[in-house]
Amino acid sequence: MTKPALFDPERPSVFTLPASAGFLPALAGTLSQAFPDPSDLAALTVLVPTRRAGRELAEAFAKARGQEAAVALLPMIRPIGDVDADEPPFEPGELAGIAPPAVSAARRRFELASLILKKEGATGRSMGPGAALALADDLAGLIDDMATEGIEDLSALDEEVRALLPAHMQEAAMFLDIVMTAWPARLDELGAIDPARRRSALLKALSARWRETPPAAPVIAAGSTGSIPAAAELLVTIANLANGAVVLPGFEADMDARGWEAIDEAHPQRAMKALIEEMGLERSEVRPWPGAEEGRSAGARRRVVAEALRAAEATSDWVQRVSTLKQGHGADIFEAAFEGLSVIEAPGEAEEARAIALILRETLETTGETAIVVTPDRALARRVSTEMRRFGVRLDDSAGEALSDTASGAFLMRILDAALDPGSALALAALFSSPLFALGRDRARLRPDLGALERAVLRGRRPGTSYGEVRALIRAQFGEKPALCERYETIIRAVEDALSPLLELCGEHHASVWAAALVRAGEALAADGEKSGPDRLWAGEAGEAAAILLREFLEEAGALPAMSGPDFARALLETARARRVRPRFGTHPRLAILGPLEARLVGADRVILAGLNEGVWPPRAKIDPFLSRGMRAAVGLSAPERRFGLAAHDFSQLAQAREVILTRAARSEGSPTVASRWLWRLQTLARGALGGDADAALAGRLDYPGLARLADAPSEPTRIAPPEPAPPVEARPRRLSVTKIETWIRDPYSIFARNILGLEKLDPLDRPAGPKERGTAYHGAIHKWTESLPDTEELPADALERLREEGRRALEEAGFSTAELGLELARFDRVAAWLVEWERDRRAMGIRPVALETRGELSFESLAGPFTLSGRADRIDMNAAGSLEILDFKTGSVPGKKEVAAGFSPQLPLEAAMAARGAFEDTPPHESEDLLYVRISGGREPGLEASAVATKTSAIELAEEALTRLQDWVAAFDDPKRTYPSQPRVKYSNTWGDYDHLARRKEWASAPEAGEGGDS
């Protein structure tokens, strides 16, 4: 076999390797053939774009040699984008004084945030450290862009350009001047350099060294497009070495002249065009890589993809070019190109992820077959990972998971929440739910106590503003159960003790102080019965990342000013969100999710390019908070479209794999999406070439979205029928209040769930004061005020002030905050003014209250035994004629007379029936003359008195009819066959129900065949 000719001392040695050939295996195979002697191969230096590509190339060499990578004698493989001065091809110490150490990412972030805070302080505005850290990332990106492109200052941004900018951009430009002066000075003090500037310096130094003293051993630069100027300079140097060669990925040497001239910033060939022009080469001088065969189908795919990504200025003759392609390469070029290429357009994001998961799972059915999902959409990547867990497969996701979303990161943030907001039930419950929370005990045994403590104490109103108030609430709840009281108090006391390092910090402190206190608190809370806190908290990939993060705050955040606890929490959260955690073990060896950068040069049997929607891939151009588009151009920075060109090159290379599946979601978060420009162009080209057959040509061999739907669909759909529970008669309630009677009539299922099953709705954690608390406060204030009034016709002169004072006290006790009280007191003042006049008018008519908030009971016999009706009347008045008036104060809506007459709002009629029989305490038996709703809203109409009695009936008739209906209703439910349906009457159903989810109303109430059911 002829040894491949790789080097030409007379001209630059530049090759291209098509993506369809399998870049890294083809590279390794040819180099192994060119250097059969292991010692010669070991002397070879190969520069690749990324570390992942380097690892993959090492595996490819090992396979080409028929050995394991761990024992094979391999070339020296280095990433060109992450060179290190202390590793070959540099010699240790060779670049001392040329390239200082790179400043760490964490240190730079803190230092830049400090500069941002100083600048904001100088302008009189205030910005928290968290916001400054987020902005520091953008500033660091701009600094790296400038370093990458060799821009030393902003002098090109002259006053004339500044004068044309909006005010906020002028300020940003002035800030950049300050930072570009202050930041290099600070780096000099630190004896460090920006990472991008150091990389450029090292690449330039290596390039200069090899030009002056060419290396004796061969050098191959493979897979880089030269998009970084310093890297491009090195590639030019390597190409001109006597024993050097450059291998470009997917260079289109056979592109037509018009398309070549039209290449713009967004074109996938832009960087390589600029590179070979810098080398002084013609396109025809870029040779195919020896031994890399391109089959007809692969060649057809490459040409069609290149045509689809053609520069916009060169697409006016697309129709003619389609004909030319068919004439030059055969009429079936498009059929050949689309062999192994398919498109999936799923209805939504969930369906797209599920379809991708099925493709990955199918891949595993073939021994040794591999697949990668390539997408920049992190949300889609998470969805796919989650879907794969149903198959028990854990995916290697190159982007990892945000540290803030891991158990360790979330635990640290919950500790800060609990310490900075003591007494918050929400913060405590969140802390309890963390798997790392153990308090030095066996967590499995602790969990029942935590659950009981949450249900009994933490639900409902906020316990207070300290852990002492939480313990006081426990004593109030469990005072009669000393053992339980002590057990729960001990838990809260232990939490408080563990949090004490943070609780003791008041005011502002440096980040290192807060971080040290957080470490102590976290380790104390994480310890369990078997392992210490450090062993549990800092274990695993996430724990190690959390430890590194806090070490950075302990050791490198000295530039940040002293800050409050909430500011530290925000700073820690912003940093944790930006920190990614990748699993090192336990992932599937044949499947992976990669970002476009990580996927460069990486091959697989099946390649899924996912999330192909505009704004996702390619991503939207990021808005630079410091430089506008014009400002970037003025200082010599590249336009955002250059990143589109790199992304387009990634797409074109990946789309040439043996089997490629392109996926997108037609809708995102309920809104229609636009297909990626690359996918749209490919589909448009296919339709122009194949007409009506295009969709079939691009269809997959299986309907994966349809299979995904079937995976979750039942074999036979089962219609959910409305619930019809029929419990034994002896289990049915024999005692209900008048308000529960209304619930029973409207929604029997609620009575079944609440009074028979004993299910109670849990209050939310830290429930804010709202309508319920307002109503309770109004009732309490009115009751105390009315009770304090003398039994005279005239009201006291200070009646209004007394009512307002009672209202203030009641609203404060109800839990309304100081800020909310401003609005609530104004509302109650309007109610109070109306009530005083209303009370004065009633007293003038000889009407006096005889009972306030009075309780009563009325029992009667039924088929299954006695039934007791209980109730509490807000107020019972007696008029001048000696008849009663039953009053019910409402802060919400008032039932209409038709609802009352029909029996669906029976509260007042039933109370009247009870009063007529002397059921209420301190109220002699009297018939009622009127039933009144008193609506007290405090709105435009602050109060309203409305009778519940229709004009053609009387209160006593309404009361007796309501009691008769209740007796019949009780008797009906004493029949064992009588069921408890869920809101059977559509007209009189509640708009909400505490037990609707248990009754699964949404599953059957909207079904076309579902009837109303129940009794009319």
N, C-alpha and C positions, 0 to 999 in steps of 0.2 A: 504494500500500500504506500502510495506516495505521501511523503511528509508534507503537511500543509505549509504553503509559503505565506508567512505572516508579516514579514518586515521588508521594507524597501528603503534602502539608504539614500535613494535618489529623490524621493518624494514622500510627502506625508502618508503614513499608513493608516487609512481610515476605512472601516468596514461598516456594513449594516447587517443586522440580524433581524429577520422578521419575527414578530411575536408568535406567529403560528408554529414556528419551529421549536418553541420551548426555549426561551432565551438562555436561561442558566444551564440546563442540561446540554444544549448545543454548544455553548461556550466551553463547558467542562470537557465535553467529548472531544472537541477539536484540539484544545490545549493538551489534553492527555495524549492524543495521537502525535501532536507536534513535539512533545517532551516526554518520550516514553521512559527515559531514565528517571527514577524517583528523585535523585539528587538534583537533576536539572529542573524538574517540576517544582521542587521545594525552593529553588532559588528565584523562581518567578514571583513577581509582585502583581497582584490584581486589585485594582481600585474599582469599587462598586458604589452605587448611590447611597444605600442605607445599610444599617447593621443587620436587619432582617434579610436583605438580599445576600449579605455576606454569609449568614448562617445557611441559607438555602444553597448557595454556591458550594459551600463546604460539603454539604450532603450530596450535591450533584457530582463533585469530584470523587467522593468516596464510592458512589454507585458506578461511576465510569471505571474506577479501578477495581471494582468488585470487592470493596473492603468496607469496614465500618468507619465512620468519620472520626471516631475517637482514636483509632489506631493508624489511619491512613497518613502517609506523608504528603502534606498538602502545600500549595503555594501560600505565600503571605497575602492574606485577603484583608483589605482595609476599606472602611467607608470613606468616600471622598468628602462627604458632607459633615463628617465628625472626626476629623483628623486629630491626632494627639501628638504633641511634640516629644513625649516621652516614650513613644513606640516607634518601631521601624515603619516606614522608610527613614524617619528621622533618627538620629542618634541622640541618646540622652545628653542634655546640656548643650547640644549644637546650636539651638536657637535662643540660648540665654541672652537676655537683653533685647531681643527682637520682639518676642511675644510674651508679655507677662501672663501670669495665670488668669484664666477667665473668672470674673466675678460670679458667684453662685446665683442661680435664678432667684432664690429666696432673698439673698442679701440685696440684690438689685431691686427687687420688688419693694422691699421695705425702704430702701434709700430713695427711690423715685417717689414713693408715696409721701415720704417726708418732705421732699421738694414741693410736691403738689400742695400739701397742707400749708407750708410756709407761704407759698404764693397766694393761696386762697385767704390766708390770714392777713396778708398785706393789702388785699382788696377790701377787707372788712366783711367778707362773707365767711360762713362756717361750713366745713365739710367734714364728715366723720371719717375715721381711718378706714372703715370698710369701703366707702365710696372711693377714697383715695387709692386704695389697693387695686380696686377694679379698674380705675383710670390708669394706674401705673402699668397695667398689662398692655393697654393700648399704646402708651408712651414707649414701653420697651419694644413693642413691635415696630414702631416708627424708627427708633434708634437702630434696630437690627436691619431694617430696610435700607437706611442710609449707609450703614456700615457695609452691607452686602454690595451696594452699588457704588461704593467708594466716595460718598459725599461727605465732606469733612465739616461743612458749616452751612448756614442758611443765608449767606450773603446775597445769593441770587434773589432772595425774597426782598426786593428793595421797597423803598417807601411808596413808589408809584403803585406797585402791586398791592401793598397793604391798604392804601387809600381806597381801593376799589372793593375791599372786602366788607362784609357785614360786621357790625360792632363786635359780636361774640367771636368771630374768626380773627379779627384784628387782635383781640386780647389773647387768643390762643397763639397767634404768631409771636406776640411779644413774650409770652410765656416760654415758647420754644427757644427764643434767643437766650433767655435766662438759663433754661435747663441745659442748653447746648454749651453754655459757658460753665455753669456750676457743676454739671455732671462729669465732664472730663476732669475737672479739678478734683472732684471727690474721688474719682477712680485713681487719680495719681496718689492721693493720700492713702488709699487702700492698697496701692501697688498692684492693681488689677486692670483688666480690660474687658470690654463687652465681648460676649461669646462670638457673635457674628464677626466682629472686627478681628478677633483673634484667629478665627477660622480663615478669613480672607488673608490675614498676614501670613499664616502658616502655609496656605496654598501658594501664595505669591513667592514666599521664601523657598519652598520646595521647587517651584517652577524655575526660579533663578538658579538654584543650586544645580538642577539637572541640565540647564542650558550651559552652565559653566563647566560642570563635571558630570557628564552623562554616566548613568549607572551602568555597571558592567553586566548585570543580570537583566533579562527582559522585563518590560513593564507593559501591562495591559490595563487600559481604562475602559470599563464596559458598563453600558447601561445608562450613563449620564448624558444629558442633552446639552449641558453647558449653560443652563439658565442662570447660574451664579457667575458673575463676571470673573472672579478669581479662579473658579473651577474651570471656566472656559479657557483662561490663560494657561492653566496647567494642562488641559487637554491638547491645546495647540503644541505645547512643549513636548508632550508624550508622543504625539503623532509624528513629530519631526526627529525623534530619537532614532538612532540607527537600529535599535532593537526594541522599539516601542510601537504600540498600535492602539488605536481608539476604535471601539465597537459601539456604534450608535444603535439605539433601539427603534426599529421600525422607520428608518429613513426612507422617504419616498423618492428614490432616485429616478423613477420613470414617470414622474408627474409632468404633465404638459407645460409648455412655456407660459401660457396665459395664467394657468392656476398657480405656477411658481411665482410669477411676478406679483400676483394679487394677494399673496400671503400677508396677513395682518397680525396684530397683536394677539387675537383670539384664536389663531390657527394652530393646530397641534404641531406643525413643522417649523414654527417661527424660530424657536431657540436653536434648532439644528441648522436652519438656513443661515442664521447669523454666525454660527460656529464655523461652518465650512467656508463662508465668505472670509472670515478672519484668517482661516488657514490658507486662503488663496486657491482653493480647489474648485473645480467645476463639479456639478452633480454627477457627471458620468465617471468621475475619478473615485467616487465612493463605491468600493467593491463589495460584493456579497461575501459574507463570512464563509470560509471554506467548510464544506461538509454540512451546511444548513440547507437542506432541500425543502423547497416550498411546493407542495402539491397543487394540483389545479384548483381544487376546491378552496384551499387556503389562499391561493393567489387571487381567486375571484372574490373571496370575502375581503381581502385587504384592499382591493381596488374599489369595491362598492362602498366600504366604510370610508375610504379616503374621498370618494366622490361625494358622499353624504356630508362630510365635514369640510367640503370645499369652501374657500373664502366667498363671502356673499357677493363681492364684485365680479366673481367669475362664474356665477350660476345663471346668468341670463340665457345661456345656450344649453341649459340642462337637457332639453328635449333632444337636441342634436347630439349631445354628449352620450346620452343613453344609446342612441343608434350607433355611435362610434364605438362604444364599449362592446356592443353586440357584434359589430362587424369585425373588430380587432381580436376579440377573445371568445367568440362563439355566441350564438343566440341564446344559449342556456346559461350564460354567465351569472345571471341573477338567481336562477334556480340553484346553481352550484354554490353561490355566495350564501344563500339562505339555508343551505343544508346544515343542520346543527345549530341554527340561530332561530330563536323564537321570542315572542313578546307576550307578556301577561299584563293585562290592564284590569286590575282588581277593582271592585266597587269602592272599597275603603282601605284604610291603613291596616285594620285588624285582619281583613281578608287577604291583603298582600302578604303580611307576615305569616299567616297560616299556610298560604300556598307555598311560600319559600321553605317553611319548615317541612312540608310534605316532600318537596324536592330533595332537601337534605337527607330526610329519613330514607327516601328511596335510594339515594346514593349508597347508603350503608349496606344495601342488599347485594351489591356487587363487591366481591372481595378485592380489597386494595384500592378501590376507586376513591378519589378525593374530590372535594368540592369546597369552594370559598364563596362567601357572600361579600361583595364589595359595595360599600355605601358610605357616604358622608353623613347620613341621617342617623343620629344617635338614638332617637326615639324608635325608629324602625329596627335598629340593631337590638335594642332592649326587647322589643316585641318578639323578634325572632328567637332570641335566647330564651324568653319565657315560654314560647310555644314548644321549643325543643325539649323543655323539661318534662312535658307530658310523655315523651318517649324515653325519659331517663337519661338524656344526653346533655352534657354540659359543654357549651361552646367556648372556644378560645376567641375572645373579643379583643382585638388589638388595642382598641381605645379604652378598654376597661370600664370601670364604674367610678363615678365621682365619690371621693372619700366621704363626703357629707351624707351619701346615701348608704354607706356601709354600716354595719352594726356598731363598729368602734367609733366612727365619725359621728353618727347620730347620737350615740350615748354621751359623748363629750358635749354636744350641743344641748342635750336634754339636761345634763348636769348644770350647765350655765343657766338655762331657763329656770330650773328649780331654785337656784341660788339667787338669781337676780329678781325673781318674782316670788318670794316666800309666801306661802299661804294660798297659792294658786292650785286649785284642784286639777286643772288641765296640765300644768307642768308636772305635778306629782304623778298623775296617772300615766303620762307619757314616760316618765322615768321608770315607773314600776313595770311598764310593758317591755322595756329593753331586756333582751336575753342576758346582758352582762350585769344587770342589777341583781345583787345577791345579799348584800349587807353582812357578809361573813357567814351566811347560813347555806343550807341546802336549798337551792332555788325551787326545786320541785315541791318541797314541803312549805316553802314560803308563799308560793303562788296562791293557794286557797285563801290565805289571810289577806293578801293584797287585793284579791277580787272582792272579798267580803267588805273590806275597808272602803274600797272605792264605791261599792253599791250603797253602803249604809251611811257613809259620811261625806264622800267627795261629790256625790251627785246633787245637782240643784244649785242653790245659791253658793257663791264663792265663800269658802270657810273664813277668810280674813286676809290679813296682810303679814302674818307671821306664823311660824310653826307652833308657837304657843297657843294661838287661836285655833289651830287645827286640833291640838290636843284638848282644848276646852270644849270644842264641838264633840269630840269623841266622848268626853265625860258626860256631856249633856245627853248624848244618844244612848250610852251604855252604862249610865250611873247605877242602874239596878242589876248590872251583870259585871261585877268587879273583875272576874277573870278575863273576860273579853276586853273590857276597858283597859286593863293593864297590858294585855297582849298588843292591842292596837297602838296604845300610847308608846310602848317600847319601840315599835317599828318607826313611828314618826320621830321619836327622840334619837334613834340610831341614824336616821336620815339627816337630822339636824346636826348631829355630831360629825358625821362624815363631811357634810357641806361647810363645816365651820371655817376651814381655811378661806373659803370664798365669802362666807357671810360676814366674816370679821373685817373684810376690806371695804372701806368706805371712801367715797370720793374718787380721785383719779390716781392711777398708778401706772408704772411702765408695763409694757406688754409682758416682760419676763416675770414680773411679780404675779400678774394674773395667771400666766401659764403655769408657774410653779404651784400656785394654789389649786388650779384645775387638776394638775397631775396628782396631788395629794388626795383631793376629793375623789377623783376617778378611781384611784387604786383602792381607797377605803370602801367605796360602794361596790366595786367589782369582785372583791374577795368572796369566795364561797367556803364551804366546809372542807374542801379538799385542796384547792389551789389558792395561792396568794393573789392579791389584786393585780400586781404587775404581770404575773404569769397569764392571767385571763385577759386583761385589758390590752396588752401589747402583743398578743399571739396572732399568728396568721399574717397574710399579706396586708389586710386592712389594719390590723393592730400595729404592724411595723410602719406602715405609712402614717398612721396617727402619731406614733412615737417620733418619727422624723419631723412631722409638722410641728409638734410642740417643742422639739429640740430647736427648731429654727426660731420659734418665738422666744425661746429661752436665751439663745446664743446670738442671733443675728438681727433681732428686731430693735436693737438699741437706737437706731435712727428715728424710730417713731416717737412722737411725744407722749407724755403721760396721758392716759385715757380713762374714761369711765368704764364700768362693767359692761353696759350695753354696747359701747363702742368696741370693746375688745371682742364681745360675742359676734358682732357684725364682721369685724376684721377676720376672726377665725373662720366664720362661715364662708365668707367670700374666698378665702384661701383654700378651704377644704373642698369647695365646689370646683375649683380649678385643678385640684390634685386628682389624678386618675389612679385607680388600683386595678391591676391585672392579675388574674389567677395564674399561679405558676404551676399548679398541679391539678390533676383531675379533669382536664379538658380532653375532648376527643381528638385523637391524633390525625384523623382524616378530614375533619371539618374545621372551618374557621370563619370568623367575621373580621374583615379588614377594612381599614380606611383606604382611600385611593393612593395615598402616599405609601402606606405599608404594603400595598399590593403590587407596587412596581417590581417588575421582573419575576414575581412569584407566579408559578403556574399551578394548574389543577385540571383534573379531567372535566369538571363542570364548573363554570364560572357564572355566578348570578350577579348581575349588575342591578342593584335595587335602588328604589327611591328616585327613579328618573323623572322627576318633576322640576319645572323651572323654578329657580330660587332655592332648590335643594342640591341639584347636581346638573349644571354648575351652580354653585351657591351665589346668593346675591352679593354684589360688591359691598364690602363692609364700609360703613361711613367712618371716616377718620375724624375723631373729635378735635384734632390739632391742625390738620392741613386739608384744605379743600382740593378738589381735582385740579384747579388751576394752579394752586400753590405747589402741589406735587410736581406738576409739569415745570413750574418756574425754577424749582431747585434741582431738577434733573431726576426725580424719582419716576419709576415706571407707572404707567396707567394701570388701573385695576384689571383691564382686559388681558394683561399679560398672565395673570393667574388663570383666566379662562383658557388661555392657550395651553398651559401646563395641564389643567384638568381635562381638556379635550384630548391631549396626547395620552393621558392615562386611560381615558375611555376608549380611544381607538385601539390601543394595544390590548386591553383586556377583552375587547369585543372580537378579537381574532383567535380566541381559544377554540379548541375542538368543538366543545358544546357550550354555547352561551345562551343565557336566558335573561332577557331584559324585562324588568318589572316596574310598575308604577301603580299608584292609587288614583282613581278618578276623582275621589273626594278626600279632603282632609279637614277634620273637625267640622264636618257638615257642609263645607264649601267646595265648589268645583275647583279642580286644579288644572294647570296647563302643563302638557307634556314637555319634557326637556327638549331644548332646541335640537339636540343630537338625535334623540329618538324620533322627534317629529320629522326631521330631515330624512332620516333613514326610511320611515314609513312613506313619506311623500315620494321619495325616489323609487321605492318598491311599487307604489301604485302607478307611477308614471311608466315604469318598465313592464309591469305584469298586469296592469289594469285590475279587473275584478278578481283575479287570482292572488293578489298581493296578500290579502288578509289570511288566506289559506296557507300561503307560503310561509308567513311569519307565525302561524299558529303552532303551539307546542304539540308534541305527540300525545299529550294527555291534557285534559281540562283540569289543571291543578286547583283553580279557585272552586270549580264545581265539586271536586273531590274533597276539598277542605270543608265545604258546606255539608257534604254528606257525612263527614267524620263526626260532626256534632249534631246531625239530624237523627231523630228517632226513626226506627224502621217503619213504625206506624204511628202517625201523629195522634196524640191523645188529647181530646178536648177537656179542658179543666172545667168541671161543673162547679157551680156555686156551692159553698159548704152548707151542709144541712145536718149539723150535729144534733143528736137527740140523747142527751145524758139521762141517767135514771132520775126519776122524780125526786127521790130522796136527796139527790145531789143539787137540786135546783134551789135557788135562793128563796128564803121565806121572809126576807126582810130587805126592803129597798127604800132609798130616799126619794123624794118627789122629783129631784133632778135626774136620778137614775131611771125613774119611770119613763121620762121622755126619751132617754137613750134606749131603753128596752123597746119602746114602741117604734122608734126610728131604725135602730140597729140592734136586733136581738143578739147577733153574734158577739158584739162587744160585751154584753152581760155574760154570755157564755165564757168568753176568754177571761174577763176580769173577775167575776164572782163565782164561777164554777171551777175554772182551771187555776184561778189565783194568779194570773199573769198581770204584772203591773208595768206600765211604761216607765223606762228609766229616764230620769231627768238628765239634761245635758250637763257636762262639766262646766263649772264657772258660769252657770246660766245668768246672762245679764238681765237686769230688771226690764220688764216689758209690759204688755197689756195685762197679763195675769197679776203681776205685782201692783200695777196701777189700780186695777179693780179692787184688789184686797185693801190697798191703802185708802182708797176713796170710801169703801164700806166702813173700814175701821174709824176713819176720821169723822164721818157723818154720824156713826153710832155714838162715839164719845161726845160729840158736840150736842146731838139731840138729847142724850141722856143728861147733860149738864144744864139744859135749859129749864127754867122754872115753868110750872103749869099755869101760865097766865096768857092772857090774850096778846099782850105786848111782849116783844122780844127785848132782851137787854140791849143797851146802847152799843156795847162792844161785841155783839153777836157775830158780826162779820169778822172782826179781828180774831176772835176766839176760834172760829172755824178755819180761818187761814192758818193759824198757829197749829191746830190739830192736823191740818193737811200737810204742812211742812214736816212735822214730826213723823207722820205716817209714811210720807214719801222717802224720807231719809232712812227710816227703819226698813223700808222695802228694798233698799239697796241701790237706789238711783245715785249716780255719781254727782260730784259737785258740778261738772259741766252739764250733765243732763238736767239737774235741778232747775237751772235757769228757765228752760222750756217747760218743764213739768209744773213748776210753781205758777208760771203765767197761765197755764191751762187750768190749774186748780183754782186760781183766783177768779177766773170767769165762772167756773162752776159754783164757787162759794157765793159770789154776788147773786147769781140766779137762785141758788138754794135759799138764801136768806129771804129774798122777796117771795119765793114760793111758800116758805114756811109761814111767813107773816100773813100771806093771803089765806092760807088754810086756817090759821088760828082766828083770823077775822071772821071766818065762816063757822066757827065753833067746833072745829075738828082738832082733836088732841090725840097724840100717840098713847096707846095703852100697853104696847109691848114692843121691845126692840131686840132684834136678833134672838127671838124666842124659839125654843125647840118644842117639838111635840111629836106624839105617836098616835096612830090609829090602827087598831087591829080588827080583822074580820075573818070569819070562817070561810074556807074554800074546800075544794074536793080533797086536797092532800093535807089539810090541816090549816091552822091559823096562819094568816099572813099579816105582817106588820108594815105599815107605811109610816115612814119618819120624815121629818122636814124641819127646816129652820126658816122662819119668815123674817125677811129683812126688817119689816115694820108693819104693825097692825094699828090702825087708827080707828077711833070711834067718832062718828059725826054727831051733830046736834040732835038727830032723830034717834040716837041710840043704836044705829047699825054700824057694822064694821066695814072698813076699807082695807083690803090687803094690798100692801105695796112691795114692789120688787125693784131695787135700784140696779140699773144696767149701765155699764160703761161702753158696751158694744151695741150691736144691733138689737132691735126690739121685735119680738114675734108679732106677726099681723093677726088681726082679729079672725081671719079665716083659718089660720093655723090653729089658733086656740079653739075655735068652734069645732074644727074637725078632729080635735083630740091629739094633735101632734105636738102641742106645747101645753101640757096639762099642769104645769107647776102651780100657777096661781089658782085655777079652779080647784085643784086638789087641796091646796092650803085653805081655801075657803070652806071646803067640805070638812076638813079637820077642825077649823075654828067653830063651825056650826055645832060640832059635837063636843066642844070643850077640850080638844086635844092639846091645845097649847098652854104652856105654863102661864099662870097669872093672867089668863084671858078667859073671862066667863063665856059660856056658849052663846053665840049670837050669829044671826044670819048676816051675810055680807051684802052690802048695797052696791059696791063697786070693787073692781080688780084693776089696779093701776100699775103700769110700768113707768118708772121715772128714769129717763135716759139722761145721764150726766156725762157728756163727752168733753166739754170745754172747748169745742170748736167754734165755728161761726155761730151756730145755735148751741149755746153752752148747756142748755137743759131743755127737756121736753117731757110733759106729762101726757101719757096715752092710755086710754082705757082699753082693757082686753075684752070688754063685753060688747057684743054687737047690739045694734039698736032694737032688734026684734026679739031679744031674749033678756033675761035678767041674770045677775051674778049667781043667785042661789040655784037657778035652773042649770046654769053652766056648771056649777059645782057638783050638783047631784048627778048630772049626766056624766061628768068626768069620773066620779066615784063608781058609778054603775059600770062604765066602760072598763075601769081598772079591775073591778071584781070579775067581769067577764074575761078580761085578759089573763088574770091570774088563773082562773078556772081552765081556760084553754091550755095554758102551759102546765097544768096539772095532769094533762093527758100525756102518757109516756111516748106517744107517737109524735107529739108536737116538736118541731125542730126549731133551731135558733139560726135563721138565715142572716146573711150579711146585707144590711141596707136594702131590703126587698122592694121598697117603694121609691121609684125613680124621682117622682115629684117632690117627695119629702125626705130625700136622702141628705146626709151631711156632706159638705164639700170636703171634709177630711174625717179621718177616723184613726184612733190610736192603734186599731187592730186590723186595718185594711190590708196591710202587708201580709199578715198571717192568714187572712181570708183569701189572699191572692186575687184581689179584685181586678187588678190590671190585666190579669191573664184571661178572665172570663167576662168581665163586664162589657167589653167592647166587641165581643164576638158577635157576628151578624145573627147567629141562631139563638143567642142567649136571650131569654125572656126575662120579665121582671121578677117572676117567682113570688112566693109568699102570699100573704093575704092582702086584700085591698081594703 
